[in-house]
Amino acid sequence: MLFSEFFEKWLHENYYKNAVFVGKKGDFYTAVSVGELFGSLLANHFLNLVDEEILKPPLQIVEIGANEGYLSRDFLSALVKIRPSIFEKIEFFIIEPHEKLQFLQKQNLKGVEFSHKKTLKECHFQNAFIFCNELFDSFACELIDNDKMAFVEDYKLIFKPINPTIKKECELLNLQKGEFSPHLSNFFKDLDEACERFVFAGFDYGEFLPHRFSLRIYQNHQLYGPFKASLKEYFGKSDLTYNVNFTHLKYLIEKHHFKLLNLKKQNQALLEFDFENLINQSDNKEKLLVQAKHLFFNFDAKFHFFEFQK
C-alpha cells in the first residue's frame, strides 16, 4: 500500500471521522485552543482587507477543516462586536466531509446561519474569503527518499523505487528527501474551479526546501516518531502530521496564476492584524494578554501564515 493511502485511512477514514477533540482534552494543541484572541485577530485582518478594498462585499466566508467550529465561532463573534453591519453582506459556509464533526460544528455555532458542504467540488463561490488552520498538514502525503518512496506492509514502512510521475514532480521542487503531497495539487485545482474570486488565508507548520522527514505522531500531547513507534498501536487513534512544503505551496500559487499576498511567521502576522488596537479596546485585556503570550511564544517558529488571491 502506498504511504499516502495508509495516511488517508489513518487520518480521514478513522481519526477525524470519529470527531476528535483538539486542545487539552485531545492529542494536540492549536492556536485556536489558546482562546478567542486568535479568531478575533483573524476577524480584524478580514475587516482590514475589506477596508483596503482587497475584498469587496457581498462575500461568502468559508472555513475549511473547522473541526469543532471554535475558530469560526471566535471569528464571527469578533465581527459582531467590531462591525455588526458586515453580516448584511456575507454568507457563511463550512466545508466538512465528516458527519460527526458537522454535528459538533452545528452545536458550537448555534444561532449562526451557515451551510455545510462536503467538498470544494460541491461549491461555486463568486467572491469568497476562505480561511483554515492546520489544514494542509492533514493532506495525505508520500515519503520521498531520493529515488525511493514509502509503502506500508503489515504496518511497517518500507521503501521501494519511486513512481516516475512523482519523481518528476519532486524534481520540479528540488525535493530529494521529505514529504510530498499530491493532494495539495488536487486541492488547488478544485479551489480554482470552485471560485471566481477569493482571498485564501491559512496557518500551518511548514518549511522551505525540506531535506528530512518531519512526519510525526501525537497522542495525549506526546510526540512519537513513526520510524520507531508501532504504527499498528497508534493507527487511527492518534494524530499524524508533518510540515507543509512551502516551496510546493508557492509553486502551485504561481502555476494557477494566483497572487501571493503573505507568507510569514505566525507571530509576525498576528502582530500586524491590529493586535495593539484590539487589546486596548477589550474589556478583558488581562485575559487576552495571557492568550497573546501563548500565541507569540509557545508555538514553533515553523508555524506560518500564508495568504493568496485569485
PATIZA-159599 format. One record per residue (C-alpha): residue in three letters; chain; x, y, z. Coordinates in Angstrom, 3 decimals, always signed. Each point is the difference from the previous one (the first is absolute). Layout:
N
<site aa="ALA" ch="A" X="X" Y="Y" Z="Z"/>
...
***
This chain:
310
<site aa="MET" ch="A" X="+0.000" Y="+0.000" Z="+0.000"/>
<site aa="LEU" ch="A" X="+1.273" Y="+3.475" Z="-0.879"/>
<site aa="PHE" ch="A" X="+0.781" Y="+2.038" Z="+3.091"/>
<site aa="SER" ch="A" X="-2.456" Y="+2.690" Z="-1.151"/>
<site aa="GLU" ch="A" X="-2.800" Y="-2.613" Z="+0.001"/>
<site aa="PHE" ch="A" X="+1.006" Y="-1.113" Z="+3.492"/>
<site aa="PHE" ch="A" X="+0.060" Y="+3.654" Z="+1.139"/>
<site aa="GLU" ch="A" X="-3.502" Y="+0.591" Z="-1.416"/>
<site aa="LYS" ch="A" X="-1.400" Y="-3.071" Z="+1.744"/>
<site aa="TRP" ch="A" X="+1.677" Y="+0.942" Z="+3.284"/>
<site aa="LEU" ch="A" X="-0.993" Y="+3.655" Z="+0.153"/>
<site aa="HIS" ch="A" X="-3.184" Y="+0.463" Z="-2.022"/>
<site aa="GLU" ch="A" X="-1.702" Y="-3.385" Z="-0.079"/>
<site aa="ASN" ch="A" X="+0.560" Y="-0.561" Z="+3.728"/>
<site aa="TYR" ch="A" X="+1.476" Y="+2.782" Z="+2.162"/>
<site aa="TYR" ch="A" X="-1.823" Y="+3.178" Z="-1.137"/>
<site aa="LYS" ch="A" X="-3.096" Y="-1.954" Z="-0.984"/>
<site aa="ASN" ch="A" X="-0.501" Y="-0.786" Z="+3.689"/>
<site aa="ALA" ch="A" X="-0.125" Y="+3.720" Z="+0.914"/>
<site aa="VAL" ch="A" X="+3.186" Y="+0.306" Z="+2.035"/>
<site aa="PHE" ch="A" X="+0.411" Y="+2.851" Z="+2.467"/>
<site aa="VAL" ch="A" X="+2.757" Y="+2.575" Z="-0.382"/>
<site aa="GLY" ch="A" X="+1.594" Y="+1.691" Z="+3.021"/>
<site aa="LYS" ch="A" X="+0.637" Y="-1.136" Z="+3.565"/>
<site aa="LYS" ch="A" X="-2.429" Y="-2.929" Z="-0.325"/>
<site aa="GLY" ch="A" X="+1.394" Y="-1.106" Z="-3.360"/>
<site aa="ASP" ch="A" X="+3.255" Y="-1.246" Z="-1.451"/>
<site aa="PHE" ch="A" X="+1.309" Y="+3.359" Z="-1.163"/>
<site aa="TYR" ch="A" X="-0.346" Y="+3.722" Z="+0.566"/>
<site aa="THR" ch="A" X="-0.556" Y="+2.712" Z="-2.645"/>
<site aa="ALA" ch="A" X="-0.116" Y="+3.799" Z="+0.003"/>
<site aa="VAL" ch="A" X="-3.804" Y="-0.234" Z="+0.220"/>
<site aa="SER" ch="A" X="+0.358" Y="-1.904" Z="+3.282"/>
<site aa="VAL" ch="A" X="+1.644" Y="+3.032" Z="+1.623"/>
<site aa="GLY" ch="A" X="-3.269" Y="+1.964" Z="+0.037"/>
<site aa="GLU" ch="A" X="-2.029" Y="+2.551" Z="-1.917"/>
<site aa="LEU" ch="A" X="+2.918" Y="+2.344" Z="-0.759"/>
<site aa="PHE" ch="A" X="+1.133" Y="-2.004" Z="-3.034"/>
<site aa="GLY" ch="A" X="-3.418" Y="+0.165" Z="-1.702"/>
<site aa="SER" ch="A" X="-0.433" Y="+3.651" Z="+0.995"/>
<site aa="LEU" ch="A" X="+3.299" Y="+0.954" Z="-1.628"/>
<site aa="LEU" ch="A" X="-0.987" Y="-1.866" Z="-3.163"/>
<site aa="ALA" ch="A" X="-3.291" Y="+1.949" Z="-0.012"/>
<site aa="ASN" ch="A" X="+1.993" Y="+3.229" Z="+0.343"/>
<site aa="HIS" ch="A" X="+2.086" Y="-1.022" Z="-2.980"/>
<site aa="PHE" ch="A" X="-3.107" Y="-0.828" Z="-2.046"/>
<site aa="LEU" ch="A" X="-1.468" Y="+3.451" Z="+0.724"/>
<site aa="ASN" ch="A" X="+3.299" Y="+1.640" Z="-0.968"/>
<site aa="LEU" ch="A" X="-0.186" Y="-1.808" Z="-3.348"/>
<site aa="VAL" ch="A" X="-3.514" Y="+1.364" Z="-0.454"/>
<site aa="ASP" ch="A" X="+1.054" Y="+3.537" Z="+0.948"/>
<site aa="GLU" ch="A" X="+2.937" Y="-0.174" Z="-2.410"/>
<site aa="GLU" ch="A" X="-2.414" Y="-1.273" Z="-2.690"/>
<site aa="ILE" ch="A" X="+2.034" Y="-3.153" Z="-0.532"/>
<site aa="LEU" ch="A" X="-3.299" Y="-1.691" Z="+0.871"/>
<site aa="LYS" ch="A" X="-3.226" Y="+1.598" Z="-1.185"/>
<site aa="PRO" ch="A" X="-3.370" Y="-1.084" Z="+1.452"/>
<site aa="PRO" ch="A" X="-2.322" Y="-1.766" Z="-0.549"/>
<site aa="LEU" ch="A" X="+2.146" Y="-2.970" Z="+1.023"/>
<site aa="GLN" ch="A" X="-0.126" Y="-3.676" Z="+0.800"/>
<site aa="ILE" ch="A" X="+2.032" Y="-0.845" Z="+3.110"/>
<site aa="VAL" ch="A" X="+1.237" Y="-3.586" Z="+0.068"/>
<site aa="GLU" ch="A" X="+1.911" Y="-2.062" Z="+2.549"/>
<site aa="ILE" ch="A" X="+1.540" Y="-3.270" Z="-1.176"/>
<site aa="GLY" ch="A" X="+0.826" Y="-2.636" Z="+2.604"/>
<site aa="ALA" ch="A" X="-1.737" Y="+1.694" Z="+2.950"/>
<site aa="ASN" ch="A" X="+0.170" Y="-2.999" Z="+2.361"/>
<site aa="GLU" ch="A" X="-2.282" Y="+0.987" Z="+2.931"/>
<site aa="GLY" ch="A" X="-0.732" Y="+3.438" Z="-1.507"/>
<site aa="TYR" ch="A" X="+1.721" Y="+2.132" Z="+2.649"/>
<site aa="LEU" ch="A" X="+1.994" Y="+2.136" Z="-2.442"/>
<site aa="SER" ch="A" X="-3.146" Y="+0.882" Z="-1.950"/>
<site aa="ARG" ch="A" X="-1.793" Y="+0.783" Z="+3.262"/>
<site aa="ASP" ch="A" X="+2.777" Y="+2.331" Z="+1.182"/>
<site aa="PHE" ch="A" X="+0.345" Y="+1.620" Z="-3.430"/>
<site aa="LEU" ch="A" X="-3.746" Y="+0.700" Z="-0.329"/>
<site aa="SER" ch="A" X="-0.335" Y="+1.154" Z="+3.625"/>
<site aa="ALA" ch="A" X="+2.742" Y="+2.560" Z="-0.613"/>
<site aa="LEU" ch="A" X="-1.760" Y="+1.247" Z="-3.138"/>
<site aa="VAL" ch="A" X="-3.186" Y="+0.526" Z="+2.041"/>
<site aa="LYS" ch="A" X="+1.913" Y="+2.125" Z="+2.520"/>
<site aa="ILE" ch="A" X="+2.159" Y="+1.958" Z="-2.442"/>
<site aa="ARG" ch="A" X="-2.299" Y="+0.511" Z="-2.987"/>
<site aa="PRO" ch="A" X="-3.434" Y="-1.647" Z="+0.202"/>
<site aa="SER" ch="A" X="-1.133" Y="+1.685" Z="-3.224"/>
<site aa="ILE" ch="A" X="+2.272" Y="-2.352" Z="-1.972"/>
<site aa="PHE" ch="A" X="-2.466" Y="-2.877" Z="+0.564"/>
<site aa="GLU" ch="A" X="-2.394" Y="+1.558" Z="-2.498"/>
<site aa="LYS" ch="A" X="+2.622" Y="-0.579" Z="-2.686"/>
<site aa="ILE" ch="A" X="+1.273" Y="-3.529" Z="+0.698"/>
<site aa="GLU" ch="A" X="-1.019" Y="-3.660" Z="-0.277"/>
<site aa="PHE" ch="A" X="+1.802" Y="-2.555" Z="+2.149"/>
<site aa="PHE" ch="A" X="+1.057" Y="-3.552" Z="-0.964"/>
<site aa="ILE" ch="A" X="+1.995" Y="-2.842" Z="+1.549"/>
<site aa="ILE" ch="A" X="+1.522" Y="-2.705" Z="-2.175"/>
<site aa="GLU" ch="A" X="-0.024" Y="-3.194" Z="+2.052"/>
<site aa="PRO" ch="A" X="-0.291" Y="-3.596" Z="-1.274"/>
<site aa="HIS" ch="A" X="-0.447" Y="-1.711" Z="+3.377"/>
<site aa="GLU" ch="A" X="-3.527" Y="-0.245" Z="+1.437"/>
<site aa="LYS" ch="A" X="+1.075" Y="-0.133" Z="+3.662"/>
<site aa="LEU" ch="A" X="+2.027" Y="+3.185" Z="-0.417"/>
<site aa="GLN" ch="A" X="-2.909" Y="+1.645" Z="-1.817"/>
<site aa="PHE" ch="A" X="-2.136" Y="-0.763" Z="+3.048"/>
<site aa="LEU" ch="A" X="+2.561" Y="+1.551" Z="+2.382"/>
<site aa="GLN" ch="A" X="+0.276" Y="+3.083" Z="-2.206"/>
<site aa="LYS" ch="A" X="-3.777" Y="+0.471" Z="+0.036"/>
<site aa="GLN" ch="A" X="+0.011" Y="-0.318" Z="+3.791"/>
<site aa="ASN" ch="A" X="+2.786" Y="+2.549" Z="+0.465"/>
<site aa="LEU" ch="A" X="-1.443" Y="+2.441" Z="-2.544"/>
<site aa="LYS" ch="A" X="-3.596" Y="+0.029" Z="+1.230"/>
<site aa="GLY" ch="A" X="-1.786" Y="+3.120" Z="-1.170"/>
<site aa="VAL" ch="A" X="+2.306" Y="+0.447" Z="-2.987"/>
<site aa="GLU" ch="A" X="-1.455" Y="-0.413" Z="-3.476"/>
<site aa="PHE" ch="A" X="+2.430" Y="-2.048" Z="-2.080"/>
<site aa="SER" ch="A" X="+0.132" Y="-2.796" Z="-2.547"/>
<site aa="HIS" ch="A" X="+2.059" Y="-3.190" Z="+0.048"/>
<site aa="LYS" ch="A" X="+1.722" Y="-1.272" Z="-3.141"/>
<site aa="LYS" ch="A" X="+1.904" Y="-3.279" Z="-0.092"/>
<site aa="THR" ch="A" X="+2.637" Y="+1.006" Z="-2.550"/>
<site aa="LEU" ch="A" X="+1.076" Y="+2.917" Z="-2.156"/>
<site aa="LYS" ch="A" X="-1.321" Y="-1.930" Z="-2.990"/>
<site aa="GLU" ch="A" X="-3.553" Y="+0.712" Z="+1.254"/>
<site aa="CYS" ch="A" X="+0.620" Y="+3.748" Z="+0.159"/>
<site aa="HIS" ch="A" X="-0.203" Y="+3.029" Z="-2.223"/>
<site aa="PHE" ch="A" X="+1.147" Y="+3.203" Z="+1.672"/>
<site aa="GLN" ch="A" X="-0.095" Y="+3.287" Z="-1.858"/>
<site aa="ASN" ch="A" X="+1.978" Y="+2.029" Z="+2.511"/>
<site aa="ALA" ch="A" X="+1.373" Y="-1.741" Z="+3.094"/>
<site aa="PHE" ch="A" X="+2.182" Y="+0.431" Z="+3.051"/>
<site aa="ILE" ch="A" X="+1.229" Y="-3.511" Z="+0.833"/>
<site aa="PHE" ch="A" X="+1.920" Y="-0.837" Z="+3.158"/>
<site aa="CYS" ch="A" X="+1.465" Y="-3.089" Z="+1.638"/>
<site aa="ASN" ch="A" X="+2.249" Y="-0.997" Z="+2.859"/>
<site aa="GLU" ch="A" X="+2.361" Y="-2.961" Z="-0.369"/>
<site aa="LEU" ch="A" X="-1.796" Y="-1.366" Z="-3.049"/>
<site aa="PHE" ch="A" X="+2.784" Y="-0.764" Z="-2.480"/>
<site aa="ASP" ch="A" X="+1.992" Y="-2.085" Z="+2.503"/>
<site aa="SER" ch="A" X="-2.962" Y="-2.394" Z="+0.097"/>
<site aa="PHE" ch="A" X="+0.210" Y="-0.728" Z="-3.749"/>
<site aa="ALA" ch="A" X="+1.200" Y="-3.499" Z="-0.819"/>
<site aa="CYS" ch="A" X="+3.645" Y="-0.019" Z="-1.054"/>
<site aa="GLU" ch="A" X="+2.698" Y="-2.243" Z="-1.376"/>
<site aa="LEU" ch="A" X="+3.346" Y="-0.473" Z="+1.746"/>
<site aa="ILE" ch="A" X="+2.797" Y="+0.671" Z="-2.492"/>
<site aa="ASP" ch="A" X="+3.602" Y="-1.110" Z="+0.451"/>
<site aa="ASN" ch="A" X="+1.890" Y="+0.849" Z="-3.190"/>
<site aa="ASP" ch="A" X="-0.893" Y="-2.771" Z="-2.499"/>
<site aa="LYS" ch="A" X="-2.244" Y="-1.838" Z="+2.457"/>
<site aa="MET" ch="A" X="-3.406" Y="+0.558" Z="+1.581"/>
<site aa="ALA" ch="A" X="-1.775" Y="-1.572" Z="+2.979"/>
<site aa="PHE" ch="A" X="-2.486" Y="-2.834" Z="+0.005"/>
<site aa="VAL" ch="A" X="-1.667" Y="-1.679" Z="+2.980"/>
<site aa="GLU" ch="A" X="-0.057" Y="-3.750" Z="+0.413"/>
<site aa="ASP" ch="A" X="-1.327" Y="-1.589" Z="+3.191"/>
<site aa="TYR" ch="A" X="+0.157" Y="+3.436" Z="+1.705"/>
<site aa="LYS" ch="A" X="+3.685" Y="+0.373" Z="-0.847"/>
<site aa="LEU" ch="A" X="+1.574" Y="+2.690" Z="-2.180"/>
<site aa="ILE" ch="A" X="+2.070" Y="-1.285" Z="-2.883"/>
<site aa="PHE" ch="A" X="+1.551" Y="+1.922" Z="-2.884"/>
<site aa="LYS" ch="A" X="-0.232" Y="-1.045" Z="-3.639"/>
<site aa="PRO" ch="A" X="+0.886" Y="+1.674" Z="-3.319"/>
<site aa="ILE" ch="A" X="-1.829" Y="+3.281" Z="-0.490"/>
<site aa="ASN" ch="A" X="-2.906" Y="+0.409" Z="-2.417"/>
<site aa="PRO" ch="A" X="+1.363" Y="+1.831" Z="-3.108"/>
<site aa="THR" ch="A" X="-2.812" Y="+2.583" Z="+0.000"/>
<site aa="ILE" ch="A" X="+0.575" Y="+0.853" Z="+3.661"/>
<site aa="LYS" ch="A" X="+3.748" Y="+0.100" Z="-0.580"/>
<site aa="LYS" ch="A" X="-0.477" Y="+2.589" Z="-2.748"/>
<site aa="GLU" ch="A" X="-2.190" Y="+2.170" Z="+2.247"/>
<site aa="CYS" ch="A" X="+2.549" Y="-0.217" Z="+2.830"/>
<site aa="GLU" ch="A" X="+2.784" Y="+1.016" Z="-2.381"/>
<site aa="LEU" ch="A" X="-1.955" Y="+3.155" Z="-0.869"/>
<site aa="LEU" ch="A" X="+0.016" Y="+0.865" Z="+3.697"/>
<site aa="ASN" ch="A" X="+3.606" Y="-1.089" Z="+0.549"/>
<site aa="LEU" ch="A" X="-1.354" Y="-2.413" Z="+2.626"/>
<site aa="GLN" ch="A" X="+2.357" Y="-2.875" Z="+0.740"/>
<site aa="LYS" ch="A" X="-1.108" Y="-1.034" Z="+3.456"/>
<site aa="GLY" ch="A" X="-3.193" Y="+0.872" Z="+1.853"/>
<site aa="GLU" ch="A" X="-3.774" Y="-0.023" Z="-0.369"/>
<site aa="PHE" ch="A" X="-1.727" Y="+0.623" Z="-3.328"/>
<site aa="SER" ch="A" X="-3.784" Y="+0.407" Z="-0.177"/>
<site aa="PRO" ch="A" X="-1.722" Y="-0.673" Z="-3.349"/>
<site aa="HIS" ch="A" X="-3.215" Y="+1.015" Z="+1.794"/>
<site aa="LEU" ch="A" X="+1.227" Y="+3.588" Z="+0.298"/>
<site aa="SER" ch="A" X="+0.087" Y="+0.269" Z="-3.785"/>
<site aa="ASN" ch="A" X="-3.512" Y="-1.483" Z="-0.245"/>
<site aa="PHE" ch="A" X="-1.243" Y="+2.475" Z="+2.606"/>
<site aa="PHE" ch="A" X="+1.307" Y="+2.981" Z="-1.986"/>
<site aa="LYS" ch="A" X="-1.732" Y="-1.286" Z="-3.113"/>
<site aa="ASP" ch="A" X="-3.308" Y="-0.351" Z="+1.873"/>
<site aa="LEU" ch="A" X="+0.449" Y="+3.432" Z="+1.591"/>
<site aa="ASP" ch="A" X="+0.554" Y="+1.632" Z="-3.377"/>
<site aa="GLU" ch="A" X="-3.059" Y="-1.691" Z="-1.508"/>
<site aa="ALA" ch="A" X="-2.255" Y="+0.750" Z="+2.993"/>
<site aa="CYS" ch="A" X="+0.721" Y="+3.730" Z="+0.266"/>
<site aa="GLU" ch="A" X="-0.257" Y="+2.926" Z="-2.363"/>
<site aa="ARG" ch="A" X="+1.848" Y="+2.249" Z="+2.464"/>
<site aa="PHE" ch="A" X="+1.400" Y="-0.611" Z="+3.483"/>
<site aa="VAL" ch="A" X="+2.512" Y="+0.884" Z="+2.672"/>
<site aa="PHE" ch="A" X="+1.307" Y="-3.133" Z="+1.725"/>
<site aa="ALA" ch="A" X="+1.524" Y="+0.395" Z="+3.495"/>
<site aa="GLY" ch="A" X="+1.588" Y="-2.946" Z="+1.780"/>
<site aa="PHE" ch="A" X="+2.271" Y="-0.995" Z="+2.869"/>
<site aa="ASP" ch="A" X="+2.247" Y="-3.064" Z="-0.017"/>
<site aa="TYR" ch="A" X="+3.306" Y="-1.430" Z="+1.122"/>
<site aa="GLY" ch="A" X="+2.401" Y="-0.073" Z="-2.931"/>
<site aa="GLU" ch="A" X="+3.413" Y="+0.650" Z="-1.472"/>
<site aa="PHE" ch="A" X="+1.747" Y="+0.752" Z="-3.286"/>
<site aa="LEU" ch="A" X="+2.109" Y="-2.609" Z="-1.807"/>
<site aa="PRO" ch="A" X="-0.362" Y="-2.800" Z="+2.582"/>
<site aa="HIS" ch="A" X="+2.856" Y="-2.483" Z="+0.120"/>
<site aa="ARG" ch="A" X="-1.267" Y="-2.406" Z="+2.660"/>
<site aa="PHE" ch="A" X="-3.224" Y="-1.664" Z="+1.127"/>
<site aa="SER" ch="A" X="-2.187" Y="+2.036" Z="+2.338"/>
<site aa="LEU" ch="A" X="-2.769" Y="-2.631" Z="+0.317"/>
<site aa="ARG" ch="A" X="-1.063" Y="-0.449" Z="+3.622"/>
<site aa="ILE" ch="A" X="-2.688" Y="-1.521" Z="+2.228"/>
<site aa="TYR" ch="A" X="-1.728" Y="+1.810" Z="+2.863"/>
<site aa="GLN" ch="A" X="-1.873" Y="-1.819" Z="+2.747"/>
<site aa="ASN" ch="A" X="-1.036" Y="+1.757" Z="+3.221"/>
<site aa="HIS" ch="A" X="+2.399" Y="+2.840" Z="-0.883"/>
<site aa="GLN" ch="A" X="+2.940" Y="-2.418" Z="-0.172"/>
<site aa="LEU" ch="A" X="+2.127" Y="-0.166" Z="-3.140"/>
<site aa="TYR" ch="A" X="+0.943" Y="-3.317" Z="-1.638"/>
<site aa="GLY" ch="A" X="+2.162" Y="-0.722" Z="-3.020"/>
<site aa="PRO" ch="A" X="-1.709" Y="-2.201" Z="-2.630"/>
<site aa="PHE" ch="A" X="+3.244" Y="-1.769" Z="-0.913"/>
<site aa="LYS" ch="A" X="+0.409" Y="-1.323" Z="+3.549"/>
<site aa="ALA" ch="A" X="-3.541" Y="-0.148" Z="+1.388"/>
<site aa="SER" ch="A" X="-2.407" Y="-2.859" Z="-0.630"/>
<site aa="LEU" ch="A" X="-2.232" Y="+1.274" Z="-2.818"/>
<site aa="LYS" ch="A" X="-2.585" Y="-2.665" Z="+0.783"/>
<site aa="GLU" ch="A" X="-0.284" Y="+1.211" Z="+3.603"/>
<site aa="TYR" ch="A" X="-0.661" Y="+3.635" Z="-0.990"/>
<site aa="PHE" ch="A" X="-1.898" Y="-0.529" Z="-3.261"/>
<site aa="GLY" ch="A" X="-3.224" Y="+2.016" Z="-0.102"/>
<site aa="LYS" ch="A" X="+0.232" Y="+0.817" Z="+3.729"/>
<site aa="SER" ch="A" X="+2.568" Y="+2.822" Z="-0.120"/>
<site aa="ASP" ch="A" X="+0.778" Y="+3.043" Z="-2.117"/>
<site aa="LEU" ch="A" X="+2.355" Y="-0.446" Z="-2.942"/>
<site aa="THR" ch="A" X="+1.510" Y="+3.168" Z="-1.464"/>
<site aa="TYR" ch="A" X="+3.032" Y="+1.566" Z="-1.717"/>
<site aa="ASN" ch="A" X="+1.409" Y="+3.368" Z="-1.056"/>
<site aa="VAL" ch="A" X="-1.497" Y="+1.498" Z="-3.153"/>
<site aa="ASN" ch="A" X="+2.456" Y="+0.542" Z="-2.850"/>
<site aa="PHE" ch="A" X="-0.294" Y="+3.750" Z="-0.610"/>
<site aa="THR" ch="A" X="+2.057" Y="-0.336" Z="-3.185"/>
<site aa="HIS" ch="A" X="-2.790" Y="-2.210" Z="-1.355"/>
<site aa="LEU" ch="A" X="-2.622" Y="+2.483" Z="+1.237"/>
<site aa="LYS" ch="A" X="+1.680" Y="+2.919" Z="-1.807"/>
<site aa="TYR" ch="A" X="+0.422" Y="-2.110" Z="-3.134"/>
<site aa="LEU" ch="A" X="-3.744" Y="-0.746" Z="-0.118"/>
<site aa="ILE" ch="A" X="-0.924" Y="+3.636" Z="+0.658"/>
<site aa="GLU" ch="A" X="+2.110" Y="+1.013" Z="-3.009"/>
<site aa="LYS" ch="A" X="-1.211" Y="-2.903" Z="-2.136"/>
<site aa="HIS" ch="A" X="-3.642" Y="+1.045" Z="+0.444"/>
<site aa="HIS" ch="A" X="+0.833" Y="+3.692" Z="-0.506"/>
<site aa="PHE" ch="A" X="-1.140" Y="+0.939" Z="+3.483"/>
<site aa="LYS" ch="A" X="+1.557" Y="+2.968" Z="+1.783"/>
<site aa="LEU" ch="A" X="+2.027" Y="-0.630" Z="+3.168"/>
<site aa="LEU" ch="A" X="-0.945" Y="+2.627" Z="+2.607"/>
<site aa="ASN" ch="A" X="+1.743" Y="-1.333" Z="+3.113"/>
<site aa="LEU" ch="A" X="+2.358" Y="-2.733" Z="+1.109"/>
<site aa="LYS" ch="A" X="+1.508" Y="+0.720" Z="+3.412"/>
<site aa="LYS" ch="A" X="+0.344" Y="-1.365" Z="+3.510"/>
<site aa="GLN" ch="A" X="-3.236" Y="-0.167" Z="+1.951"/>
<site aa="ASN" ch="A" X="+1.057" Y="+2.310" Z="+2.846"/>
<site aa="GLN" ch="A" X="+1.112" Y="+2.700" Z="-2.444"/>
<site aa="ALA" ch="A" X="-3.282" Y="-0.241" Z="-1.918"/>
<site aa="LEU" ch="A" X="-2.162" Y="+0.148" Z="+3.129"/>
<site aa="LEU" ch="A" X="+1.778" Y="+3.146" Z="+1.196"/>
<site aa="GLU" ch="A" X="-0.877" Y="+1.586" Z="-3.339"/>
<site aa="PHE" ch="A" X="-3.698" Y="-0.901" Z="+0.402"/>
<site aa="ASP" ch="A" X="-0.512" Y="+3.163" Z="+2.075"/>
<site aa="PHE" ch="A" X="+0.878" Y="-1.888" Z="+3.186"/>
<site aa="GLU" ch="A" X="+0.749" Y="+3.070" Z="+2.140"/>
<site aa="ASN" ch="A" X="-3.281" Y="+1.708" Z="-0.851"/>
<site aa="LEU" ch="A" X="-1.998" Y="-3.171" Z="+0.717"/>
<site aa="ILE" ch="A" X="+1.620" Y="-0.391" Z="+3.424"/>
<site aa="ASN" ch="A" X="-0.512" Y="+3.665" Z="+0.921"/>
<site aa="GLN" ch="A" X="-3.703" Y="-0.105" Z="-0.880"/>
<site aa="SER" ch="A" X="-0.700" Y="-3.239" Z="+1.871"/>
<site aa="ASP" ch="A" X="-1.825" Y="-0.246" Z="+3.333"/>
<site aa="ASN" ch="A" X="+2.058" Y="-3.161" Z="+0.713"/>
<site aa="LYS" ch="A" X="+3.465" Y="+1.401" Z="-0.626"/>
<site aa="GLU" ch="A" X="+1.813" Y="-2.194" Z="+2.544"/>
<site aa="LYS" ch="A" X="-1.619" Y="-3.177" Z="-1.316"/>
<site aa="LEU" ch="A" X="+0.934" Y="+0.842" Z="-3.596"/>
<site aa="LEU" ch="A" X="+3.576" Y="+0.883" Z="+0.992"/>
<site aa="VAL" ch="A" X="+0.382" Y="-3.476" Z="+1.530"/>
<site aa="GLN" ch="A" X="-1.299" Y="-1.504" Z="-3.258"/>
<site aa="ALA" ch="A" X="+2.369" Y="+2.227" Z="-1.974"/>
<site aa="LYS" ch="A" X="+2.960" Y="-1.301" Z="+1.990"/>
<site aa="HIS" ch="A" X="-0.909" Y="-3.558" Z="-1.002"/>
<site aa="LEU" ch="A" X="-0.606" Y="+0.916" Z="-3.667"/>
<site aa="PHE" ch="A" X="+3.220" Y="+1.941" Z="-0.430"/>
<site aa="PHE" ch="A" X="+2.437" Y="-2.101" Z="+2.049"/>
<site aa="ASN" ch="A" X="-1.342" Y="-3.550" Z="+0.367"/>
<site aa="PHE" ch="A" X="-0.215" Y="-0.974" Z="-3.672"/>
<site aa="ASP" ch="A" X="+2.846" Y="-1.298" Z="-2.120"/>
<site aa="ALA" ch="A" X="+1.735" Y="+2.473" Z="-2.327"/>
<site aa="LYS" ch="A" X="-1.119" Y="-2.227" Z="-2.889"/>
<site aa="PHE" ch="A" X="-3.642" Y="+1.078" Z="+0.544"/>
<site aa="HIS" ch="A" X="-0.832" Y="+2.404" Z="-2.839"/>
<site aa="PHE" ch="A" X="-2.791" Y="+2.116" Z="-1.405"/>
<site aa="PHE" ch="A" X="-0.511" Y="-0.099" Z="-3.757"/>
<site aa="GLU" ch="A" X="-2.474" Y="+1.858" Z="-2.175"/>
<site aa="PHE" ch="A" X="-0.671" Y="+0.066" Z="-3.734"/>
<site aa="GLN" ch="A" X="-2.597" Y="+1.425" Z="-2.336"/>
<site aa="LYS" ch="A" X="-1.830" Y="-0.758" Z="-3.215"/>
***
